Amino acid sequence: MTAAPRTALVTASTAGIGRAIAQRLITDGVSVTVHGRDPEGAAATASELGAVGAVAADATTSAGLDVLGDWLRAHPVDMLVNALGPFAEHDVESARPEDWLDAYRGNVVGAVELARIALPHMRSEGFGRVIFLGTRATRTPIPTMIDYSAAKAALANATISLARSATAPGVTVNMVSPGVVLTPSLRAMFADRPENAGRTWEDIEPEVTRDYAPNPMGRLGRPEDIAAAVSFLCGTEASYINGVNLPVDGGITGAH
């Protein structure tokens, strides 16, 4: 008798890194539900990727987190990948108390709450994977994203706590921390600058890498690089990896 495929919820998976993760897990044979804020956008992504379904909620709000939590209780999954990571640019002078609270709520509270809801089913089944998306800023904080960097560092700390106290044999909790990844929005940010008008991305990227994200690999990351790491940690080969913060950044955190 053929075993049923593993199931997964990937949050913030209508674009960028989250979408690439959802696509990779589907390729791996996992039955994936995608998530986004917009119902139409989430449904469209699910159709495009061949996902089993979609759920829409703004998980940065209490009401939206309740919706997503209720969905997760009604649809237990074997894998929870939290790709949600809201951020804004603030330095120590411009970050207000509410900005710090928003960064913590959006990057830590929601992620840990969904893990708390998902873990009992995983423990009862003897298999489970919780993956948080972090950032290189957990190791090399970004002064112009001070509240975001601190929040992701708190999530890295929570990853270890969950791995030690909230799991069971067969269940792991890990973090994958991307470096600077070439998403459509990042590419547009640099390609649309006046000094880059008429230039190809092949000409622009080496300069962006040198000035913005110097690393030994000499390029920016791709969403697929992050998805590959998540795929590995979700697999059976990674069953003895628990509580790690895996940098996927071309060596940028060790290059300075």
N, C-alpha and C positions, 0 to 999 in steps of 0.2 A: 504494500500500500504506500503510495507516494505521500510524503509529509506535506502538510500545508506550508505555503511560503511564509517567511517571517513578515511581520508588519512593522511599519514605521510611520511616525509623524515627523515631518521636517518643518519647523517654523520658519517664517520669513522666506518662503521658497518660491516666490513668484518671479524673482530676478536674481542676478548676480551669483554670489557664492551659494546661497541657499538653493537656488534653482539647479545649479551644477551638482550639488549633493543629491538632491532628489533624483535627478536624471541618472547619476551613477548608481544609486541604490536600486533603482528600477532595472537598470542594466544587469545588476547583480542578482536579479530575481526577487527582490523584496517588493511587497505590496505597500506602496507609499501613498500616504495622504499628504497633500500639500496645504500650506497655510498662507494666507495673506490678509491684509486689512479689507480689501475690496472684494465682495462676493463674485462679481463678474470676472475680475482679474484672476482670482484663485481658481474659478471653474475653468477659465480658458487655459490656464497653465496646466491644470490636471489633464485636460483633453489633449493638449499638445504633447505632453510628456508620456501619456499613457498611464497616469496614476489612477489609483482605484477611487479617489474622491478628493474633495477639497473642503476645508473649513475656513470661514472668514471671521476674524475678530481682531480688534486693536488690542493686542496683549500688553501694551504700555499703559493701559487704563485698568482700573479695578473691574469695571463692568466687562471689558473685553477679556480680561484674564479669567473671570468667572465663566464666560461663555466657552473659552478654550478648555478650561478645567473640567467643565461639565461634559464637553465632548469627549475628553480623554477618559473620564470615568465610564462613559457609555461605550467607548471603543478602545479598550486596552490595547496597547501596542508592545511589541518586543523591543523596539528601538525608538528612542526619543532624541532627535537632533535639534538642539536649540541654536538656530542661526540668527536669531534676532539680536541686534546690537545697535540700538539708536544712539546717535552721538551728535554733538554740536561743538563748534570751536569756541572754547573759552580758555582764557589764561587765568592766573591767580587774581588779577585785578578785575576781570569782567565776570567771572563766575559768581553768581548770586547763590544764596542758600537754596532757593528753589531749583536751581540748575543742578546742584549736587544731589538733591533728593530725586529729581527726575532721572538723572543718570543712574542712580542706584536702583530705583524702582524698575526702570526699563531694562537694565542689564543684569541685575542680580535677583531681585525679588521674584519677578515672573519666571525666570529660568529655574530657580530652586523650587518654587511652588509647583510647577509642572512636573519636575522630577519627583517631588514628594508624592504627587498623585499617581505617577506612572510606576514607581518602584514596587509597590505591593504586588501587582500582577506579575512583574518580572521575577520577583522572589518566589512566588508561588509556582511559576513555570520552570524555574531553575535556569533561566536564560534571560538576559537583558543587557541592553547597551544604552547608556545615557552619554551623549556627547554635547559638551558646551563649546561654542565658538568663542574664542578669546581674541587676543591681538598681541602683536609684538610689544605693545605698550605695557603689558603686564611686567615685562622685564626692562624695557627702556621707555619709561614714561615720556609722553609727548607734552611739552609745556603748554602748547596751544590747545590741548585737549585734556586739561588737567582733571576734570571731573570724570570724563569717560575712562581715562587711564586708571584712575583710582578704583572706579567701579569694576572694571574688568579684572584688576588685581584682586579685588574682594571675591569675585567669582572664581578665580583660580584657587584661592584659599578654600572656598566652599566646596570646590571639586574634591579636594583632599579629604575634607570632613565627611562628605557624602560617601566617598569611596571606602572610608574606614568604618563608618558607623551605620550606613543605611543600605548596604548591599548584602549579598549572600553568595555562596558558591554559584558560579555561572553568570553573575551579574557584575558589570563594571561601570564605573563613572570616570570619564576622562575629558580632557580639554584639548582642542586643536587651536593653535594660535597663529593665524596668518600674518605674513608680513604685508607689504604693499602689493595689492592684487589688482590686476588690470580688469576692472569691471567696466561696463559701458559708461557709467557716470564718471569714473576716473579718467578714462580715455578722452571723453568729451571735454573735461575740465582743462586738459592740457592742449588738446588739438584745437580748441576754440580760442586760444590766446592769439592776439594779433601777430606776435612774432613768429607763430607757427603756420600762418596762412599759406596755403599752397604746398606745404611740405607733407610727405608721406609719414605714416606712423613709424615705419622702419627707420626713418631718420630722426624722429622725435624721441622714441623710447630710450635709446642709449643716453641721451642728455637728461631725460627725466630720471633714469636709474642713477646716473652719476650724481645729480644734484639733490634728488629727493629721496632716493632709496638705495644708497650704495651697498652692494652685497657681492660676495665672491662669485655668484653665478652670472652676474652682469646683465640681469634682466629683471623685469617685474614678474611677480607670480601671476598665475592664471587661476580662475575658479576651479578648473579641473585638477590643479595641484592639490588644492584643499580637499576636494571631493575624494581624491584617491586616498588621502590619509584617513578621512572619515570612514571610507569603505573598509580599509584595513582594520581599524579599531572596532568596527561593527562585526567583523568576521570571527570565525572560530579560532583562527590562528593567533588572535590577540587576546585569548582568554586569560592570560596571566599578566596582562598589562592593565593596571588599575591605579587611578589617582594621579596620572601623569598630565603634564601640560606640554604637549608636543608642538614645538615651533616648526612651522612650515613657511620659511621666510628667506630662503636662499643664503642663510647665514648672517642676516643683517643684525641680529641681536648679539652676534659674536664678532662683528666686523669693526667695532669701534673701541 
